[in-house]
Amino acid sequence: MELYARVRRAVVVDKMSERQAAKEFGLARETVRKMLRYSVPPGYRRQQPARRPKLDAWVGAIDQILEDDKAEGRKQRHTAKRIFERLRDEHGYTGGYTIVKDYVRLRKLSQREMFVPLAHPPGDAQADFGEAMVVIGGVERKAHYLAMDLPQSDDCFVMAFPAETTEAFLEGHNHAFAYFVGVPRTILYDNTKIAVARILGDGTRMKTRAFTELQSHYLFAEKFGRPGKGNDKGKVEGLVGYARRNFMVPRPRFATWEAFNAHLLVQSQKRRERKLRGHQQTIGERFEKDRERLLALQPAGAIIFVLCTRCQY
């Protein structure tokens, strides 16, 4: 499923030709065309990772070479070509070079530790959940609210749910993208289990099916903060606190979750009128730079992942 999303993003967002995508990802051109027709694969879904029968027996050797390279200077690490030569000469590998090169490229990409840049490009976002006590229908409840921040402009969207679930995560994104009238090009997250099924020893994230399908539909790229490094997504963590202090004090009291979220929407809209310290323009005026870089919304009728129909409003 992750490959499916990468192919769709490469062609639709990065403007790679279908022919080049087929070559880059080792797929038939007709397979690439089918991927572009559907947000997620129709019908059959693979339950296990794809096997590489010509390479599987040597994957351990490749991984060990890459692990050993971490102790070497950058100028003296193995290239894919050198790994291929060692597999052939030392391990009896008889397959082709391309499959080795593709595997090495993906492994190196997955091992790169992500650092948040000091400058925030227009069109990028950060997202996280926060918590606050509210009164809904006369009953005190803990609200779990999804906060999405566009760091370049400081524009924001906040939506509350009775629980931090996969359905709430998906619906929150759906409403956030509708509010921004576009999709951020890249979204930074913590390592929430809603999006990350497992973190492997080398730092590779195995993403959940629900998150990968969300990506495949909307075509945004993801980044994950380093475990235990909360400052990686300092902008949205600041928004989580700001929303609690400014949108939810005194303790909100509403008849329904829908009414509470209508209140949060108005607060986000009002915030666009603010000029933050160090800026000459309002948040709304600065948002125009983000708007120019946002990805186009996919047609609503094409949304095939499950929205929050079980959130028990």
N, C-alpha and C positions, 0 to 999 in steps of 0.2 A: 504493500500500500504506500510506503514511503517513496519508492521508486515512481509510482504512479503520480504522486503529487509533484515530485521533482521534474518529471517530464512535462507535465502541464504548465508548471511555472516557467520552465526554460523556454517553451514555445510562446505562451501567451504574454508573459511579463517581460522576459529577457529578449524576446523577438528572435530566438533561434529558429532557423528553418526546420521543417519536418525532416528533411534529409539529413541535416547536421545532427538533430536530436537522435535520429535512428542510429547514426554512426557513434555519437558520443555515449549513448546508453546501451549500445549493443542490441537494438531491437529492430524488428522489421518495420518498414515505413507504414504498412497497414495497421500495425499494432499502435504506433504513435497516433495515427488518425483516430483510431477507436478511443484512445485515452482522451483526446481532445473533445470528443462528443459527449462524454459523461464525466460528472464531477467525481464519482467513485465507480469502481468496476461493477458493471451489472452482472447479475447472476452469480456464478461461482466465485468464491473468495478463498484465497490460499490461507490455510491455518498455520503452516510452518514456513520459516524463511526459505527462500529459493535456494536450492542446492546448486553447486558448481562442480559437476562430476569430474571435470578435467582439472580442477584446482584444489578440491577439498582436501586431498591428502597432503598438500603442501601449505595450507593456510597456517598451520602451527609454526612452520619454519619462517614464513613471511612475518608473522606477528612477532616472533622472537627477534628477528633482525631489526624490525622497527623499534622494539622495546630497547634493544642494546644501543641503538642509535641515539637514544635520549642522553646517554653519557658522553657522546661525542660532540665536538664543535659542529656548528651548522654547516661549515664548508667541507666537512669530512663525513657526511652521512650518505647512506645509500640512495641512489636514484632508482627509479623503477627498472631501468635497463640493467643496472648492476645487480639488483635482486634477481631479475630474470636469469642473468648469466650464472649466478651462484646456485639457483635452483637447478638449472640445467647441468652444471658441472659437478656440484657437490651432492645433489639429492636425487638425481636421475629423472628430473622433470622433462617431459616430452611434449608438453602442450605449447600453445602460442604465446607470444609476447603481450598481445593486446589485453587478454583476460587478466594477466598479472598486473599490467599497468593500471587497469581500471580498479582492481582491488586495492592496490597500493594507494591510489589517489583518494579513494573513499576512506580508507583507514587513516590517512594523514589528515584529511579534513575533519574527521570525527575526533581526532586527538588534540586539535588545536584548542587551547584554553581561551574562553571568550572573555574579552575585556571591553567594558563599555567606554566608548570614545568620549572625550571631553566635550566635543561639539556634537550637537544633535541634529542630524540631517532632517530636512522637512519630509513629512510623510511617514516617519517612524513613530512607534508607540511603545508604551510599557503597560502591563496589566497585572493586577493583583487583587486578592480579596481582602476585605477588612470586616470587622465585627463591631456591632453597637447594639445596645439594648433599646427596644422600641415597644410601643403598645399598639397592637393591632386588634381591632374588634373588642377592645376592653381587656385583652389578655397580654401580659408582659411576655415578650419574645426576644430572642437574640436574632438580629438581622445579620445576614451575610451578604455584603454588598461588593459587587464587582466594580472596580475603579479602573478606567482606562485613561491614560494620559498621553498627550502628544507633546513631548518635551520641547520641541522647537518653539511652539507657540504657548505652551502651558494650557491649551484647551483640554477639556476633560468631559468624561461621561461617567455617571454613577447610577447603578441599578441594584436594588435590594431583593433578596430572596430569603425564604425561611430556612434554607440549608445550602451549604456549599457542595453542590452535586454536579455531575457531568451535565445534566439537563440545564441547570442554572448557568453553568459556564458557557454552554452553546447559545442559550437564549440571550445571555448578556452580550455576547459578541454580535449576535444578529442585530440587536437593538443599537449597540454602539456604532456599528457600521452604518446603519440607517441614519443615526443622528449626525455623523460626520459626512454623510452622503458620499461615502467612499471607504476604501479598505486600506489601512496602513500597509506600507510595503514590507516592513519588518516589525514584529512585536516581540518584546523582551519579557520573559516570564521567570518566576522562580521555578523550582523543580517539583511543582505540584503533581500529585499522583493522577490528577485528572488528565494531565498532558503527558507525563513521563511514567511509563510502566516500570522501567528499571534503569539504573545507571550502572553500566558495566565498569570493570576495573580500570579500563583505560579512559573513562570519562564519556564514552559513547552513550547517548540517550536512546533507549528503545521507547518510541512514542506510542501512545495508546491509539487504538483504532479510531475512537471518536475524534481525537484531536487531529489525526492525520486526514480523516474525511473532511473535517472543518477546513483544514488547510487546502485540500485538493479542490474544494468548492470555491473558496475565496481567493486562493493563490498567494497568500502572504507568506513571507519567510519567517522562521522563528529563530530566536536566540534564547538561551537559558543561562541564568546567572550561575556563578560558581557556588557550590554548596557552602553555606556558612558565610557568604559574602553579601550581606544585605545591601551594602552600598552600591552594588552593581546596578540596582534598579532604584536608586535614591529618589528619582523624580516621582515615580508612582507611589513609593512608600510615603513621600511627603504629601501626596494627594490623599492617600488613605487617611492620614491624620487630619488633614485640612477638612475633608468632607465630614468626618466625625465631629470636629469642633464647630464647624460653621453651618453644616446642613442638618445636624442631628442634636443640637443643643438649643433649648431644653429638649428633653427626651421626646421624640416624635410620638404623636398619638393620632392614629388614623383608623377609619372604619375597615379599610381593606389594604392589601398589599398594592393593589393598583393605584389607590389614592396616594399612598406613600411614594410610589415611584413617580407619579405625576408631580409631586412636590420636589423630588430630587431632580427631575428633568428641568423644572423651572429654575432651580438653583444653579444648575450647570449653564443654562442659557443666560442668567443674570451675570454669572461670573465672566462671560465674554466681554462685558462692558468695563472690566477693571483694567487699569494700567499697573502692572507690577513694577516694583522698584528696579531702576536701571533700564527701563524700556520707555520709549516715547510713544509707542502705539498700544492700543488696547489688545487684550487677548484675541478678541474677534478679528481685529485688523491683522494681527500676526498670523492668525489661522489661515489667511488666504494663501500664504506660502505653502502650508501643509496641504491645503485643498488642491493645489496645482499638481502635487506629487502623489496624491492618493490613487490607488488602483480603482478602476470602475467597479461598481457593485454588480454582482451577477444577477440575472433576472430572478425575481422572487419565486416564480413558478418552478425554477430549477433546483431550489433548495430541497435536498432529499435527506439531510440528516434530521434526527428527531429533535424538536424544540422542547421547551420545558412544559410539557403538557401534564407532568406528574409532580409539579412543584407544590401542589396543595395550597394555592392561594386561599 
